[in-house]
């Protein structure tokens, strides 16, 4: 009896060792994550005169406008992560929206949120629809 308990313990320890070795081997075989590539979008933003995040106005009015639009977008949980991360840039009361979204409906929803806060005539949309592939 004593001998069978010992054998059972050895077998369990061996099995646990194989499982641990196997799982660490699997972890080592996983391919490295691929970094996202938004180079094409960034090239567009490098063109002279293109509003970028660093050209955000510093006046209290511009900062408040951007904050209100950003909060309105973030509250809408129906929007994709892409849509919730659209750039909102306010300069002298004019709002520029930039970035990718997953559908025309998301694009229209974000544009409507901005227009509700500053008016349709003060919103420039450079939002691109890029469906999930």
Backbone bond lengths (Angstrom), bond angles and torsions (degrees), N, CA, C in turn:
res aa  C-N    CA-C-N  psi(-1)  N-CA   C-N-CA  omega(-1)  CA-C   N-CA-C  phi
1 X - - - 1.450 - - 1.508 110.62 -
2 X 1.328 114.26 -43.43 1.445 119.98 -179.81 1.526 109.72 -62.92
3 X 1.313 116.55 -38.82 1.448 122.45 -178.14 1.534 110.90 -67.62
4 X 1.348 118.83 -39.85 1.461 121.73 -179.55 1.531 111.23 -68.99
5 X 1.319 117.78 -34.80 1.470 120.60 176.07 1.520 110.20 -64.68
6 X 1.305 115.06 -40.05 1.462 120.48 179.38 1.527 109.64 -64.28
7 X 1.348 117.27 -45.46 1.467 121.45 179.85 1.524 111.44 -62.84
8 X 1.322 114.87 -41.00 1.468 119.68 178.35 1.521 110.30 -61.89
9 X 1.325 117.71 -42.43 1.464 121.86 178.86 1.521 111.64 -64.08
10 X 1.320 116.75 -41.45 1.470 121.19 178.25 1.529 109.64 -64.21
11 X 1.329 116.75 -43.39 1.463 120.69 -179.60 1.529 111.08 -62.88
12 X 1.309 117.04 -42.63 1.474 120.89 179.18 1.524 110.05 -64.58
13 X 1.317 117.09 -43.55 1.467 120.61 179.27 1.525 110.81 -63.24
14 X 1.329 117.26 -40.96 1.468 121.13 179.03 1.527 110.30 -64.66
15 X 1.333 116.36 -43.91 1.457 120.62 179.14 1.532 110.60 -61.33
16 X 1.332 116.36 -44.76 1.467 120.78 179.29 1.519 110.22 -62.01
17 X 1.319 117.19 -39.36 1.462 120.67 178.24 1.512 111.88 -64.38
18 X 1.333 117.43 -41.43 1.467 121.00 177.77 1.524 111.05 -64.57
19 X 1.313 116.96 -41.37 1.463 120.81 179.60 1.525 110.95 -63.80
20 X 1.331 116.90 -42.29 1.457 121.18 179.83 1.517 110.06 -65.96
21 X 1.321 117.89 -44.85 1.462 121.98 179.96 1.521 109.98 -63.71
22 X 1.313 116.59 -41.41 1.455 120.25 -179.85 1.512 112.41 -65.52
23 X 1.329 116.90 -42.51 1.463 118.77 -178.30 1.512 111.25 -68.93
24 X 1.339 118.80 -33.77 1.462 119.01 178.12 1.517 110.21 -72.39
25 X 1.331 117.86 -30.59 1.462 120.35 176.57 1.527 109.72 -67.18
26 X 1.344 116.86 -40.47 1.456 119.11 177.83 1.512 111.13 -62.72
27 X 1.312 117.26 -41.43 1.460 120.86 -178.74 1.530 110.40 -62.55
28 X 1.320 117.50 -34.56 1.454 120.46 -178.45 1.521 111.68 -75.32
29 X 1.323 118.45 -22.80 1.446 121.97 -176.93 1.520 113.32 -86.26
30 X 1.303 118.39 -8.88 1.466 120.90 -178.66 1.524 109.78 -65.26
31 X 1.333 117.94 136.14 1.463 120.20 -179.87 1.529 110.20 -69.86
32 X 1.314 117.57 151.85 1.461 119.91 179.29 1.533 109.75 -67.52
33 X 1.317 117.71 148.09 1.469 120.20 179.49 1.523 110.65 -65.61
34 X 1.317 116.00 146.86 1.454 121.66 179.22 1.522 108.40 -92.45
35 X 1.316 115.65 127.82 1.467 120.31 179.72 1.529 109.64 -71.51
36 X 1.338 118.26 139.69 1.466 120.63 177.97 1.528 110.11 -64.19
37 X 1.320 115.87 147.12 1.453 120.43 -178.83 1.519 109.35 -120.41
38 X 1.310 116.16 105.38 1.467 120.59 176.98 1.530 109.80 -115.90
39 X 1.331 117.03 32.49 1.454 123.03 -177.65 1.518 111.44 -58.57
40 X 1.345 117.59 -42.70 1.458 120.60 -177.97 1.522 111.34 -61.58
41 X 1.312 117.51 -41.92 1.461 121.16 178.48 1.521 109.62 -65.29
42 X 1.323 116.81 -43.47 1.453 120.14 -178.94 1.521 112.12 -65.69
43 X 1.341 118.55 -33.07 1.464 121.10 177.06 1.526 110.01 -60.80
44 X 1.312 117.12 -41.47 1.466 120.99 178.37 1.522 110.26 -60.47
45 X 1.326 116.42 -40.68 1.459 120.59 -177.24 1.522 112.88 -72.07
46 X 1.332 118.11 -15.02 1.471 120.55 -179.94 1.522 112.69 -82.43
47 X 1.318 117.52 -10.91 1.452 120.58 -178.67 1.520 110.00 -66.10
48 X 1.325 115.52 142.91 1.469 121.24 -179.25 1.528 109.96 -57.36
49 X 1.300 115.83 136.47 1.454 121.91 177.49 1.517 115.15 85.67
50 X 1.312 118.46 -7.40 1.462 121.52 178.04 1.522 109.93 -75.85
51 X 1.326 118.06 125.76 1.467 119.13 176.29 1.528 110.36 -66.23
52 X 1.306 115.95 133.96 1.461 122.08 175.83 1.524 107.60 -128.37
53 X 1.308 116.21 171.99 1.466 120.27 -177.54 1.523 112.21 -57.03
54 X 1.331 117.54 -32.65 1.467 118.70 -179.19 1.524 112.77 -77.93
55 X 1.333 117.51 -6.31 1.461 119.58 175.98 1.532 111.65 -98.59
56 X 1.325 116.73 10.86 1.467 122.17 175.28 1.521 108.91 -56.22
57 X 1.308 117.02 132.90 1.460 121.56 177.14 1.525 111.50 -63.63
58 X 1.316 115.82 147.22 1.468 120.80 -178.40 1.526 113.67 -101.25
59 X 1.320 116.71 -0.85 1.462 117.96 179.09 1.524 109.03 -67.44
60 X 1.312 117.02 153.87 1.465 121.76 179.90 1.521 110.21 -56.78
61 X 1.323 117.66 -40.20 1.455 122.14 -178.98 1.537 111.23 -63.53
62 X 1.337 117.34 -46.45 1.469 120.90 179.78 1.526 111.53 -64.41
63 X 1.314 116.91 -43.52 1.467 121.21 179.98 1.528 110.00 -63.61
64 X 1.331 117.16 -43.89 1.469 120.91 179.21 1.528 111.97 -64.26
65 X 1.334 116.59 -40.08 1.466 121.04 179.34 1.525 110.34 -61.89
66 X 1.328 116.16 -48.43 1.465 120.51 179.27 1.522 110.29 -60.56
67 X 1.314 116.47 -42.33 1.468 120.99 -179.51 1.531 110.88 -62.32
68 X 1.328 117.80 -44.75 1.466 121.15 -179.08 1.529 111.65 -63.73
69 X 1.330 116.39 -42.69 1.467 119.89 179.83 1.523 109.77 -66.65
70 X 1.311 116.66 -45.54 1.478 121.58 179.37 1.531 110.25 -58.36
71 X 1.336 117.59 -44.37 1.473 120.65 179.26 1.524 111.33 -63.47
72 X 1.313 116.78 -40.03 1.459 120.99 179.42 1.532 110.90 -63.62
73 X 1.310 116.38 -40.97 1.469 120.91 178.81 1.526 109.89 -67.11
74 X 1.308 117.21 -46.40 1.468 121.25 -176.41 1.531 112.45 -65.84
75 X 1.327 117.92 -27.83 1.471 121.58 179.21 1.524 112.12 -69.72
76 X 1.331 116.56 -25.83 1.461 121.39 -175.28 1.529 109.47 -82.36
77 X 1.316 116.91 94.32 1.464 122.62 -176.30 1.532 112.46 -73.01
78 X 1.325 117.68 -8.34 1.463 120.77 176.56 1.528 111.28 -77.09
79 X 1.331 117.10 -16.38 1.466 121.18 -179.54 1.529 110.50 -79.46
80 X 1.329 115.68 145.84 1.463 120.74 177.53 1.531 109.68 -68.71
81 X 1.305 115.53 167.37 1.468 120.74 176.96 1.522 109.55 -60.06
82 X 1.328 117.06 -39.15 1.464 120.56 177.47 1.529 109.84 -57.41
83 X 1.317 116.42 -49.96 1.466 120.60 -177.49 1.525 111.06 -63.80
84 X 1.331 117.43 -39.06 1.458 119.59 -179.31 1.528 112.00 -69.26
85 X 1.336 117.20 -13.90 1.458 120.84 179.69 1.523 113.82 -107.05
86 X 1.325 116.89 16.90 1.464 120.74 175.52 1.526 108.58 -59.83
87 X 1.336 115.87 141.11 1.465 120.08 178.54 1.521 108.92 -76.25
88 X 1.319 115.97 135.06 1.463 122.88 176.09 1.520 105.98 -119.62
89 X 1.331 116.53 115.86 1.467 122.03 -177.05 1.515 108.21 -123.88
90 X 1.316 116.79 121.39 1.455 121.63 179.21 1.517 109.03 -113.15
91 X 1.341 115.66 126.13 1.462 122.58 177.80 1.527 108.14 -132.45
92 X 1.304 116.45 116.39 1.468 121.86 178.84 1.533 112.38 50.64
93 X 1.333 115.78 41.92 1.452 121.31 176.21 1.521 114.88 86.54
94 X 1.331 118.65 -11.72 1.464 122.38 177.75 1.524 108.98 -92.16
95 X 1.322 116.53 133.23 1.458 122.32 -177.14 1.527 109.49 -108.26
96 X 1.336 115.99 129.04 1.460 122.10 173.74 1.527 107.96 -112.65
97 X 1.322 115.57 130.24 1.462 122.43 178.41 1.520 107.47 -110.14
98 X 1.339 116.39 129.15 1.466 120.82 -177.95 1.512 110.78 -137.86
99 X 1.327 114.94 149.55 1.453 120.02 173.63 1.505 112.18 128.14
100 X 1.333 115.77 170.08 1.461 120.30 179.99 1.526 112.34 -87.91
101 X 1.319 115.34 147.28 1.463 122.69 171.35 1.520 106.99 -132.13
102 X 1.316 117.80 167.96 1.463 122.18 -175.10 1.529 114.86 -89.02
103 X 1.348 118.12 -15.84 1.467 118.54 -176.62 1.528 110.64 -156.44
104 X 1.345 114.24 164.10 1.465 119.81 174.99 1.530 110.42 -62.35
105 X 1.332 116.40 -35.13 1.467 120.11 -179.97 1.526 110.69 -62.29
106 X 1.337 117.65 -41.04 1.468 120.42 177.93 1.528 110.43 -65.68
107 X 1.323 115.97 -41.92 1.469 120.21 178.78 1.528 110.00 -59.07
108 X 1.315 116.63 -48.58 1.465 121.15 -179.16 1.523 111.59 -64.46
109 X 1.323 117.60 -38.00 1.462 121.02 179.84 1.528 110.99 -63.72
110 X 1.318 117.18 -43.81 1.467 120.82 -179.73 1.521 110.37 -67.77
111 X 1.316 117.06 -43.48 1.469 120.19 178.08 1.526 110.69 -60.60
112 X 1.321 117.34 -40.36 1.470 121.55 179.22 1.528 111.25 -65.49
113 X 1.329 117.21 -39.13 1.473 120.61 178.83 1.536 110.59 -63.23
114 X 1.315 116.21 -42.64 1.467 120.06 178.97 1.527 110.41 -66.84
115 X 1.332 116.81 -44.74 1.462 121.19 -179.36 1.522 111.52 -62.93
116 X 1.317 117.52 -34.15 1.463 121.60 178.65 1.534 110.91 -63.10
117 X 1.319 116.30 -31.00 1.460 120.55 -176.73 1.528 112.54 -88.70
118 X 1.354 118.06 -40.49 1.476 119.71 -175.27 1.519 113.90 -116.30
119 X 1.318 117.78 -12.33 1.463 120.96 -176.48 1.519 110.68 101.30
120 X 1.325 116.25 143.70 1.463 122.98 -176.01 1.526 112.31 -57.37
121 X 1.331 117.50 -37.89 1.466 120.86 -176.06 1.532 113.36 -72.87
122 X 1.311 118.57 -5.70 1.467 121.84 -179.85 1.533 113.11 -111.65
123 X 1.342 116.31 15.99 1.466 120.58 -178.79 1.532 109.23 -117.80
124 X 1.335 115.23 124.84 1.460 122.00 173.28 1.521 106.43 -112.00
125 X 1.330 115.75 120.30 1.462 119.54 -177.37 1.521 110.75 -103.85
126 X 1.315 115.62 121.83 1.455 122.64 172.28 1.530 109.06 -118.55
127 X 1.315 114.44 31.35 1.463 121.21 -179.97 1.530 108.22 -75.94
128 X 1.326 116.14 134.25 1.463 121.79 178.73 1.520 109.77 -110.06
129 X 1.329 116.30 134.32 1.459 121.16 176.98 1.525 108.12 -87.82
130 X 1.329 115.50 118.02 1.465 122.11 178.64 1.520 108.00 -128.78
131 X 1.335 116.89 91.40 1.464 119.73 -179.26 1.520 111.22 -58.29
132 X 1.309 115.46 150.85 1.462 121.37 178.54 1.517 109.29 -64.81
133 X 1.319 116.72 131.20 1.473 118.94 -177.78 1.500 111.62 -98.47
